[in-house]
Amino acid sequence: MNTLLPPLATISFESLGATAIYALVGIGLAIVGYKLFDLCTPGDLHEEIVKNRNLAAAVIGAAIIIGVCLVVAAAIMG
């Protein structure tokens, strides 16, 4: 038997539930952060991305979402 390999981890329903809650909270906070940024800036960012197909606005929107996600992940990790 190979002793270098770690034993298989067991997955509990409690840890799956906690992971699901953290994921939902993280997604919700990312959406709220995007909407708050959209409210604080002139114009409608969503309209600029979807209707006008503005790539620069899409990059800004993605950067905002990624930034909020990094902050939420850092807060969860402690």
Contacts in CASP RR format, 6 or more apart in sequence:
PFRMAT RR
TARGET T0000
AUTHOR 0000-0000-0000
METHOD contacts of the structure
MODEL  1
MNTLLPPLATISFESLGATAIYALVGIGLAIVGYKLFDLCTPGDLHEEIV
KNRNLAAAVIGAAIIIGVCLVVAAAIMG
22 76 0 8 1.000
25 72 0 8 1.000
26 69 0 8 1.000
26 72 0 8 1.000
29 68 0 8 1.000
29 72 0 8 1.000
30 65 0 8 1.000
30 68 0 8 1.000
30 69 0 8 1.000
30 72 0 8 1.000
33 64 0 8 1.000
33 65 0 8 1.000
33 68 0 8 1.000
34 45 0 8 1.000
34 61 0 8 1.000
34 64 0 8 1.000
34 65 0 8 1.000
34 68 0 8 1.000
37 45 0 8 1.000
37 61 0 8 1.000
37 64 0 8 1.000
38 44 0 8 1.000
38 45 0 8 1.000
38 46 0 8 1.000
45 57 0 8 1.000
45 60 0 8 1.000
45 61 0 8 1.000
48 54 0 8 1.000
48 57 0 8 1.000
49 57 0 8 1.000
49 58 0 8 1.000
49 61 0 8 1.000
END
